[in-house]
Amino acid sequence: MRKIVLILFVFLAFAGSYMGSQWVSDSTSAESPAAASNSPQRMVSMAPSITEVVYALGLEDRLVGVTRYCKYPVEAQNKQDIGGYIDPNYEAIKTLQADLVLLLPVHVDSKNRLAELNIPTMEMEHRTAAGILDSIELVGDRCDVKDVSARVRSEIEARMGAVQSKVEGRSKPTVLLSAARLLGTGSVDSVYAAGKNQWYDEIISGAGGVNVYDDETVQFPELYKEALYRLDPDVIIEMTHDHEGDGLSAEQVIEEWKSLDALRAVKEGKVFVVNGSHTQIPGPRFIEVLEDVAKVLHPEVDWSSR
């Protein structure tokens, strides 16, 4: 089956500017003037990553609406569908009597439209790890569960620190992270690679690698064969959302890379697949992606202990 393993939310980095370095962000958040001081009880999420934050904080009972793309956790699919990520149904949101809509910087039009409807909004940043962590506390503060948000953030940061301590001082292979490409064709013609200054780039460096694509002008460049050969990474990591659902095994996904058999990573058998819904949603589960990638890059480490 031919399918581009690509979720819109991978490309969040296209919107707005970002300046920072590993695990550091100049992230900002904002709340609309219409937002009341009382803790919200009827929230709507405008993105899968936001929905995951709400559930991570145990606030799912206050979540009354989500987008059609909010699939995790599975219980989120039972919430009222308010439309798409960039084409929400404002009438549905109004009917739900939402007292707070949680959104991202890319939702400029939605924020303005909701303001016209006098529906409070709160913006959070999910392009970087620091932004994701800040959003956990932001929602926790707004919903009066500061102790819970502090604990969730602390647990994630502890896991980040554990990875960093295990990979520190080890060799750093160059890594090509394929965020999306056309699967099931039998070959690799091009990939959307993870560029600089976004959460995938931070994942690579945090896991003890070096992003082979170091041009900062495009955060998800489409790289064709010539560019792939020029970069010639030590390791290739393929992020897939659900390759088994597409009728492909991990071995078949990797086999397609043999069409580029002159690449160092292909010759040395260092092409890997990291599969799962967490791989393409920049939410609290980014820590799982970090751990998965670190295990791929540094199999010599004892990952059984913290």
C-alpha positions as YAML, in Angstrom:
chain: A
units: angstrom
residues:
- id: 1
  name: MET
  ca: [0.00, 0.00, 0.00]
- id: 2
  name: ARG
  ca: [1.24, 3.46, -0.83]
- id: 3
  name: LYS
  ca: [0.78, 5.88, 1.97]
- id: 4
  name: ILE
  ca: [2.65, 8.92, 3.20]
- id: 5
  name: VAL
  ca: [3.24, 8.36, 6.89]
- id: 6
  name: LEU
  ca: [2.71, 12.00, 7.68]
- id: 7
  name: ILE
  ca: [0.64, 13.69, 10.37]
- id: 8
  name: LEU
  ca: [-0.05, 17.39, 10.16]
- id: 9
  name: PHE
  ca: [1.25, 17.95, 13.65]
- id: 10
  name: VAL
  ca: [4.77, 16.96, 12.68]
- id: 11
  name: PHE
  ca: [4.89, 20.23, 10.78]
- id: 12
  name: LEU
  ca: [3.96, 22.48, 13.68]
- id: 13
  name: ALA
  ca: [7.44, 23.92, 13.47]
- id: 14
  name: PHE
  ca: [6.52, 25.68, 10.24]
- id: 15
  name: ALA
  ca: [4.50, 28.26, 12.13]
- id: 16
  name: GLY
  ca: [6.18, 31.08, 14.02]
- id: 17
  name: SER
  ca: [9.79, 31.55, 14.99]
- id: 18
  name: TYR
  ca: [11.98, 29.67, 17.43]
- id: 19
  name: MET
  ca: [15.36, 30.37, 18.91]
- id: 20
  name: GLY
  ca: [17.09, 28.02, 21.31]
- id: 21
  name: SER
  ca: [19.30, 25.01, 21.86]
- id: 22
  name: GLN
  ca: [19.05, 21.52, 23.31]
- id: 23
  name: TRP
  ca: [16.06, 21.25, 25.64]
- id: 24
  name: VAL
  ca: [15.85, 25.03, 25.90]
- id: 25
  name: SER
  ca: [13.10, 27.19, 24.44]
- id: 26
  name: ASP
  ca: [12.04, 30.79, 24.43]
- id: 27
  name: SER
  ca: [8.49, 29.53, 24.42]
- id: 28
  name: THR
  ca: [5.57, 31.74, 25.29]
- id: 29
  name: SER
  ca: [1.95, 31.23, 26.15]
- id: 30
  name: ALA
  ca: [-1.00, 33.54, 26.25]
- id: 31
  name: GLU
  ca: [-4.53, 33.62, 27.54]
- id: 32
  name: SER
  ca: [-7.30, 35.62, 25.94]
- id: 33
  name: PRO
  ca: [-8.66, 38.58, 27.90]
- id: 34
  name: ALA
  ca: [-12.05, 36.90, 27.94]
- id: 35
  name: ALA
  ca: [-10.77, 34.01, 30.06]
- id: 36
  name: ALA
  ca: [-12.38, 33.97, 33.47]
- id: 37
  name: SER
  ca: [-10.43, 33.56, 36.69]
- id: 38
  name: ASN
  ca: [-12.43, 30.50, 37.71]
- id: 39
  name: SER
  ca: [-11.05, 27.07, 36.90]
- id: 40
  name: PRO
  ca: [-12.51, 25.89, 33.54]
- id: 41
  name: GLN
  ca: [-14.89, 22.95, 33.59]
- id: 42
  name: ARG
  ca: [-15.75, 22.59, 29.88]
- id: 43
  name: MET
  ca: [-12.57, 22.61, 27.80]
- id: 44
  name: VAL
  ca: [-12.04, 21.98, 24.11]
- id: 45
  name: SER
  ca: [-8.72, 20.79, 22.66]
- id: 46
  name: MET
  ca: [-7.62, 21.94, 19.21]
- id: 47
  name: ALA
  ca: [-4.78, 19.42, 18.74]
- id: 48
  name: PRO
  ca: [-3.82, 15.83, 19.66]
- id: 49
  name: SER
  ca: [-0.78, 17.00, 21.63]
- id: 50
  name: ILE
  ca: [-3.02, 19.24, 23.77]
- id: 51
  name: THR
  ca: [-5.48, 16.42, 24.35]
- id: 52
  name: GLU
  ca: [-2.60, 14.28, 25.62]
- id: 53
  name: VAL
  ca: [-1.59, 17.02, 28.06]
- id: 54
  name: VAL
  ca: [-5.14, 17.17, 29.43]
- id: 55
  name: TYR
  ca: [-5.23, 13.41, 29.95]
- id: 56
  name: ALA
  ca: [-1.74, 13.35, 31.46]
- id: 57
  name: LEU
  ca: [-3.02, 15.76, 34.11]
- id: 58
  name: GLY
  ca: [-6.12, 13.68, 34.81]
- id: 59
  name: LEU
  ca: [-8.43, 16.43, 33.56]
- id: 60
  name: GLU
  ca: [-10.30, 14.35, 31.00]
- id: 61
  name: ASP
  ca: [-13.62, 14.83, 32.81]
- id: 62
  name: ARG
  ca: [-13.39, 18.53, 31.98]
- id: 63
  name: LEU
  ca: [-12.66, 17.89, 28.31]
- id: 64
  name: VAL
  ca: [-15.87, 18.15, 26.29]
- id: 65
  name: GLY
  ca: [-14.53, 18.43, 22.74]
- id: 66
  name: VAL
  ca: [-11.57, 17.33, 20.63]
- id: 67
  name: THR
  ca: [-10.55, 17.31, 16.97]
- id: 68
  name: ARG
  ca: [-11.09, 14.31, 14.74]
- id: 69
  name: TYR
  ca: [-7.34, 13.66, 14.91]
- id: 70
  name: CYS
  ca: [-7.27, 13.18, 18.69]
- id: 71
  name: LYS
  ca: [-6.89, 9.40, 18.90]
- id: 72
  name: TYR
  ca: [-4.84, 8.96, 22.08]
- id: 73
  name: PRO
  ca: [-5.69, 7.86, 24.61]
- id: 74
  name: VAL
  ca: [-8.42, 5.78, 23.02]
- id: 75
  name: GLU
  ca: [-11.00, 7.26, 25.40]
- id: 76
  name: ALA
  ca: [-10.49, 10.62, 23.73]
- id: 77
  name: GLN
  ca: [-12.28, 9.26, 20.68]
- id: 78
  name: ASN
  ca: [-15.49, 9.22, 22.72]
- id: 79
  name: LYS
  ca: [-15.39, 12.98, 23.19]
- id: 80
  name: GLN
  ca: [-17.43, 15.30, 20.99]
- id: 81
  name: ASP
  ca: [-15.80, 15.83, 17.59]
- id: 82
  name: ILE
  ca: [-15.39, 19.56, 16.92]
- id: 83
  name: GLY
  ca: [-13.89, 19.15, 13.46]
- id: 84
  name: GLY
  ca: [-10.39, 19.37, 12.13]
- id: 85
  name: TYR
  ca: [-7.11, 20.80, 13.29]
- id: 86
  name: ILE
  ca: [-7.32, 23.82, 10.99]
- id: 87
  name: ASP
  ca: [-11.04, 23.71, 10.14]
- id: 88
  name: PRO
  ca: [-12.91, 23.41, 13.43]
- id: 89
  name: ASN
  ca: [-16.66, 23.66, 13.71]
- id: 90
  name: TYR
  ca: [-17.17, 26.84, 15.71]
- id: 91
  name: GLU
  ca: [-20.87, 26.21, 16.07]
- id: 92
  name: ALA
  ca: [-20.09, 22.87, 17.71]
- id: 93
  name: ILE
  ca: [-17.69, 24.54, 20.12]
- id: 94
  name: LYS
  ca: [-20.31, 27.15, 20.96]
- id: 95
  name: THR
  ca: [-22.97, 24.47, 21.46]
- id: 96
  name: LEU
  ca: [-20.67, 22.66, 23.87]
- id: 97
  name: GLN
  ca: [-20.65, 25.83, 25.99]
- id: 98
  name: ALA
  ca: [-16.88, 25.67, 26.19]
- id: 99
  name: ASP
  ca: [-15.40, 27.88, 28.89]
- id: 100
  name: LEU
  ca: [-11.84, 27.44, 27.57]
- id: 101
  name: VAL
  ca: [-10.41, 26.37, 24.23]
- id: 102
  name: LEU
  ca: [-6.80, 25.18, 24.29]
- id: 103
  name: LEU
  ca: [-4.86, 25.91, 21.13]
- id: 104
  name: LEU
  ca: [-1.42, 26.35, 19.52]
- id: 105
  name: PRO
  ca: [0.34, 29.33, 17.87]
- id: 106
  name: VAL
  ca: [-0.73, 28.05, 14.44]
- id: 107
  name: HIS
  ca: [-4.37, 28.60, 15.37]
- id: 108
  name: VAL
  ca: [-4.32, 32.34, 14.70]
- id: 109
  name: ASP
  ca: [-7.57, 32.37, 12.71]
- id: 110
  name: SER
  ca: [-9.32, 30.15, 15.24]
- id: 111
  name: LYS
  ca: [-8.19, 32.34, 18.12]
- id: 112
  name: ASN
  ca: [-9.61, 35.42, 16.43]
- id: 113
  name: ARG
  ca: [-12.88, 33.71, 15.54]
- id: 114
  name: LEU
  ca: [-13.34, 32.38, 19.08]
- id: 115
  name: ALA
  ca: [-12.68, 35.85, 20.46]
- id: 116
  name: GLU
  ca: [-15.53, 37.14, 18.29]
- id: 117
  name: LEU
  ca: [-17.74, 34.47, 19.86]
- id: 118
  name: ASN
  ca: [-16.54, 35.52, 23.32]
- id: 119
  name: ILE
  ca: [-15.12, 32.06, 23.98]
- id: 120
  name: PRO
  ca: [-11.95, 32.14, 26.13]
- id: 121
  name: THR
  ca: [-8.79, 30.63, 24.70]
- id: 122
  name: MET
  ca: [-5.37, 29.69, 26.01]
- id: 123
  name: GLU
  ca: [-2.36, 29.24, 23.77]
- id: 124
  name: MET
  ca: [0.54, 26.86, 24.37]
- id: 125
  name: GLU
  ca: [3.74, 26.00, 22.55]
- id: 126
  name: HIS
  ca: [4.44, 22.44, 21.40]
- id: 127
  name: ARG
  ca: [7.27, 22.90, 18.92]
- id: 128
  name: THR
  ca: [9.97, 22.13, 21.48]
- id: 129
  name: ALA
  ca: [10.46, 19.93, 24.52]
- id: 130
  name: ALA
  ca: [10.61, 22.95, 26.82]
- id: 131
  name: GLY
  ca: [7.40, 24.26, 25.31]
- id: 132
  name: ILE
  ca: [5.65, 20.95, 25.94]
- id: 133
  name: LEU
  ca: [6.84, 20.90, 29.55]
- id: 134
  name: ASP
  ca: [5.78, 24.51, 30.07]
- id: 135
  name: SER
  ca: [2.33, 23.72, 28.68]
- id: 136
  name: ILE
  ca: [1.85, 21.00, 31.29]
- id: 137
  name: GLU
  ca: [2.34, 23.56, 34.04]
- id: 138
  name: LEU
  ca: [0.31, 26.17, 32.17]
- id: 139
  name: VAL
  ca: [-2.75, 23.92, 32.02]
- id: 140
  name: GLY
  ca: [-2.16, 22.74, 35.56]
- id: 141
  name: ASP
  ca: [-2.09, 26.30, 36.86]
- id: 142
  name: ARG
  ca: [-5.20, 27.30, 34.92]
- id: 143
  name: CYS
  ca: [-7.13, 24.26, 36.15]
- id: 144
  name: ASP
  ca: [-5.94, 24.47, 39.77]
- id: 145
  name: VAL
  ca: [-4.02, 21.21, 39.73]
- id: 146
  name: LYS
  ca: [-0.54, 22.65, 40.19]
- id: 147
  name: ASP
  ca: [0.61, 19.74, 42.33]
- id: 148
  name: VAL
  ca: [-0.32, 17.26, 39.59]
- id: 149
  name: SER
  ca: [1.33, 19.28, 36.80]
- id: 150
  name: ALA
  ca: [4.49, 19.73, 38.86]
- id: 151
  name: ARG
  ca: [4.66, 15.97, 39.44]
- id: 152
  name: VAL
  ca: [4.06, 15.11, 35.77]
- id: 153
  name: ARG
  ca: [6.71, 17.58, 34.63]
- id: 154
  name: SER
  ca: [9.17, 16.36, 37.27]
- id: 155
  name: GLU
  ca: [8.70, 12.73, 36.21]
- id: 156
  name: ILE
  ca: [9.37, 13.57, 32.55]
- id: 157
  name: GLU
  ca: [12.42, 15.65, 33.41]
- id: 158
  name: ALA
  ca: [13.77, 12.83, 35.57]
- id: 159
  name: ARG
  ca: [13.49, 10.44, 32.62]
- id: 160
  name: MET
  ca: [15.19, 12.99, 30.37]
- id: 161
  name: GLY
  ca: [18.00, 13.29, 32.90]
- id: 162
  name: ALA
  ca: [18.38, 9.52, 33.10]
- id: 163
  name: VAL
  ca: [18.83, 9.30, 29.33]
- id: 164
  name: GLN
  ca: [21.30, 12.16, 29.30]
- id: 165
  name: SER
  ca: [23.41, 10.59, 32.04]
- id: 166
  name: LYS
  ca: [23.58, 7.26, 30.19]
- id: 167
  name: VAL
  ca: [24.64, 8.71, 26.83]
- id: 168
  name: GLU
  ca: [26.96, 11.40, 28.18]
- id: 169
  name: GLY
  ca: [30.54, 11.00, 27.02]
- id: 170
  name: ARG
  ca: [29.70, 8.40, 24.38]
- id: 171
  name: SER
  ca: [30.36, 8.70, 20.67]
- id: 172
  name: LYS
  ca: [27.69, 10.64, 18.79]
- id: 173
  name: PRO
  ca: [26.65, 9.11, 15.46]
- id: 174
  name: THR
  ca: [25.22, 11.32, 12.75]
- id: 175
  name: VAL
  ca: [21.51, 10.66, 12.40]
- id: 176
  name: LEU
  ca: [18.97, 11.10, 9.63]
- id: 177
  name: LEU
  ca: [15.49, 11.06, 11.14]
- id: 178
  name: SER
  ca: [12.84, 10.39, 8.53]
- id: 179
  name: ALA
  ca: [9.70, 12.06, 9.85]
- id: 180
  name: ALA
  ca: [7.64, 10.97, 6.86]
- id: 181
  name: ARG
  ca: [7.92, 9.38, 3.43]
- id: 182
  name: LEU
  ca: [5.93, 7.34, 0.94]
- id: 183
  name: LEU
  ca: [5.87, 3.76, 2.19]
- id: 184
  name: GLY
  ca: [5.17, 0.56, 0.32]
- id: 185
  name: THR
  ca: [6.77, 1.51, -3.00]
- id: 186
  name: GLY
  ca: [9.69, -0.89, -2.64]
- id: 187
  name: SER
  ca: [12.23, 1.92, -2.65]
- id: 188
  name: VAL
  ca: [13.09, 5.28, -1.12]
- id: 189
  name: ASP
  ca: [12.82, 8.24, -3.46]
- id: 190
  name: SER
  ca: [12.64, 11.06, -0.91]
- id: 191
  name: VAL
  ca: [12.04, 11.67, 2.78]
- id: 192
  name: TYR
  ca: [10.82, 14.54, 4.92]
- id: 193
  name: ALA
  ca: [13.72, 14.76, 7.32]
- id: 194
  name: ALA
  ca: [13.87, 16.34, 10.75]
- id: 195
  name: GLY
  ca: [15.69, 19.65, 10.48]
- id: 196
  name: LYS
  ca: [16.99, 21.94, 13.18]
- id: 197
  name: ASN
  ca: [15.22, 23.90, 15.91]
- id: 198
  name: GLN
  ca: [12.29, 21.64, 16.73]
- id: 199
  name: TRP
  ca: [11.50, 18.71, 18.97]
- id: 200
  name: TYR
  ca: [12.84, 15.96, 16.68]
- id: 201
  name: ASP
  ca: [16.19, 17.74, 16.52]
- id: 202
  name: GLU
  ca: [16.19, 17.88, 20.32]
- id: 203
  name: ILE
  ca: [15.32, 14.18, 20.46]
- id: 204
  name: ILE
  ca: [18.37, 13.33, 18.34]
- id: 205
  name: SER
  ca: [20.79, 15.38, 20.42]
- id: 206
  name: GLY
  ca: [19.20, 14.37, 23.72]
- id: 207
  name: ALA
  ca: [19.52, 10.71, 22.75]
- id: 208
  name: GLY
  ca: [23.24, 11.07, 22.11]
- id: 209
  name: GLY
  ca: [23.36, 11.72, 18.39]
- id: 210
  name: VAL
  ca: [24.01, 14.54, 15.94]
- id: 211
  name: ASN
  ca: [21.43, 15.63, 13.40]
- id: 212
  name: VAL
  ca: [23.05, 15.06, 10.01]
- id: 213
  name: TYR
  ca: [20.90, 17.84, 8.51]
- id: 214
  name: ASP
  ca: [22.27, 21.04, 10.01]
- id: 215
  name: ASP
  ca: [20.75, 23.68, 7.74]
- id: 216
  name: GLU
  ca: [18.51, 25.84, 9.93]
- id: 217
  name: THR
  ca: [16.46, 27.38, 7.13]
- id: 218
  name: VAL
  ca: [13.97, 24.51, 6.70]
- id: 219
  name: GLN
  ca: [12.73, 22.46, 9.62]
- id: 220
  name: PHE
  ca: [11.28, 19.56, 7.60]
- id: 221
  name: PRO
  ca: [13.12, 19.52, 4.27]
- id: 222
  name: GLU
  ca: [12.18, 17.03, 1.57]
- id: 223
  name: LEU
  ca: [15.44, 15.26, 0.73]
- id: 224
  name: TYR
  ca: [15.91, 13.36, -2.52]
- id: 225
  name: LYS
  ca: [18.47, 10.68, -3.30]
- id: 226
  name: GLU
  ca: [21.27, 13.09, -4.18]
- id: 227
  name: ALA
  ca: [20.91, 14.93, -0.85]
- id: 228
  name: LEU
  ca: [20.71, 11.68, 1.09]
- id: 229
  name: TYR
  ca: [23.93, 10.44, -0.49]
- id: 230
  name: ARG
  ca: [25.62, 13.75, 0.22]
- id: 231
  name: LEU
  ca: [24.63, 13.64, 3.90]
- id: 232
  name: ASP
  ca: [25.47, 9.90, 4.24]
- id: 233
  name: PRO
  ca: [24.41, 9.47, 7.90]
- id: 234
  name: ASP
  ca: [25.78, 6.88, 10.31]
- id: 235
  name: VAL
  ca: [22.25, 5.93, 11.37]
- id: 236
  name: ILE
  ca: [18.82, 6.27, 9.76]
- id: 237
  name: ILE
  ca: [15.73, 6.27, 11.97]
- id: 238
  name: GLU
  ca: [12.33, 5.92, 10.37]
- id: 239
  name: MET
  ca: [9.42, 7.32, 12.36]
- id: 240
  name: THR
  ca: [6.19, 5.53, 11.48]
- id: 241
  name: HIS
  ca: [2.75, 6.08, 12.95]
- id: 242
  name: ASP
  ca: [1.32, 2.64, 12.16]
- id: 243
  name: HIS
  ca: [3.22, 0.73, 9.47]
- id: 244
  name: GLU
  ca: [1.52, -2.52, 10.49]
- id: 245
  name: GLY
  ca: [-1.86, -0.91, 9.83]
- id: 246
  name: ASP
  ca: [-0.54, -0.20, 6.35]
- id: 247
  name: GLY
  ca: [0.20, -3.89, 5.88]
- id: 248
  name: LEU
  ca: [3.95, -3.46, 6.25]
- id: 249
  name: SER
  ca: [6.35, -5.01, 8.72]
- id: 250
  name: ALA
  ca: [9.30, -3.11, 10.13]
- id: 251
  name: GLU
  ca: [11.53, -5.39, 8.06]
- id: 252
  name: GLN
  ca: [9.73, -4.35, 4.88]
- id: 253
  name: VAL
  ca: [10.08, -0.67, 5.75]
- id: 254
  name: ILE
  ca: [13.80, -1.15, 6.28]
- id: 255
  name: GLU
  ca: [14.14, -3.28, 3.13]
- id: 256
  name: GLU
  ca: [13.06, -0.33, 1.01]
- id: 257
  name: TRP
  ca: [16.20, 1.53, 2.05]
- id: 258
  name: LYS
  ca: [18.30, -1.03, 0.20]
- id: 259
  name: SER
  ca: [17.45, 0.88, -2.96]
- id: 260
  name: LEU
  ca: [20.04, 3.34, -1.58]
- id: 261
  name: ASP
  ca: [22.60, 0.67, -0.78]
- id: 262
  name: ALA
  ca: [25.56, 3.03, -1.10]
- id: 263
  name: LEU
  ca: [24.52, 4.86, 2.06]
- id: 264
  name: ARG
  ca: [26.76, 4.06, 5.02]
- id: 265
  name: ALA
  ca: [23.81, 3.36, 7.34]
- id: 266
  name: VAL
  ca: [22.29, 0.95, 4.83]
- id: 267
  name: LYS
  ca: [25.57, -0.89, 4.19]
- id: 268
  name: GLU
  ca: [26.20, -1.28, 7.91]
- id: 269
  name: GLY
  ca: [22.65, -2.36, 8.77]
- id: 270
  name: LYS
  ca: [21.91, 0.73, 10.82]
- id: 271
  name: VAL
  ca: [18.45, 1.58, 9.54]
- id: 272
  name: PHE
  ca: [15.83, 1.38, 12.28]
- id: 273
  name: VAL
  ca: [12.08, 1.86, 12.65]
- id: 274
  name: VAL
  ca: [10.47, 3.51, 15.66]
- id: 275
  name: ASN
  ca: [6.74, 2.89, 15.41]
- id: 276
  name: GLY
  ca: [3.73, 4.19, 17.29]
- id: 277
  name: SER
  ca: [1.35, 7.11, 17.57]
- id: 278
  name: HIS
  ca: [3.71, 8.80, 20.04]
- id: 279
  name: THR
  ca: [6.37, 9.20, 17.37]
- id: 280
  name: GLN
  ca: [4.59, 11.97, 15.49]
- id: 281
  name: ILE
  ca: [2.73, 13.92, 18.19]
- id: 282
  name: PRO
  ca: [4.76, 16.51, 20.15]
- id: 283
  name: GLY
  ca: [3.01, 15.98, 23.47]
- id: 284
  name: PRO
  ca: [3.98, 14.55, 26.87]
- id: 285
  name: ARG
  ca: [4.93, 11.23, 25.28]
- id: 286
  name: PHE
  ca: [7.93, 12.85, 23.60]
- id: 287
  name: ILE
  ca: [9.89, 11.29, 26.46]
- id: 288
  name: GLU
  ca: [9.04, 7.85, 25.06]
- id: 289
  name: VAL
  ca: [10.39, 8.91, 21.67]
- id: 290
  name: LEU
  ca: [13.58, 10.12, 23.35]
- id: 291
  name: GLU
  ca: [14.04, 6.81, 25.13]
- id: 292
  name: ASP
  ca: [13.28, 4.80, 21.98]
- id: 293
  name: VAL
  ca: [15.81, 6.76, 19.92]
- id: 294
  name: ALA
  ca: [18.47, 6.59, 22.65]
- id: 295
  name: LYS
  ca: [18.15, 2.79, 22.73]
- id: 296
  name: VAL
  ca: [18.63, 2.68, 18.96]
- id: 297
  name: LEU
  ca: [21.66, 4.96, 18.97]
- id: 298
  name: HIS
  ca: [23.34, 3.41, 22.00]
- id: 299
  name: PRO
  ca: [22.52, -0.30, 22.23]
- id: 300
  name: GLU
  ca: [25.67, -0.78, 24.30]
- id: 301
  name: VAL
  ca: [23.99, 0.96, 27.27]
- id: 302
  name: ASP
  ca: [22.16, -1.02, 29.95]
- id: 303
  name: TRP
  ca: [18.70, 0.48, 29.54]
- id: 304
  name: SER
  ca: [17.07, -1.88, 32.04]
- id: 305
  name: SER
  ca: [17.93, 0.39, 34.95]
- id: 306
  name: ARG
  ca: [17.27, 4.06, 35.57]
...
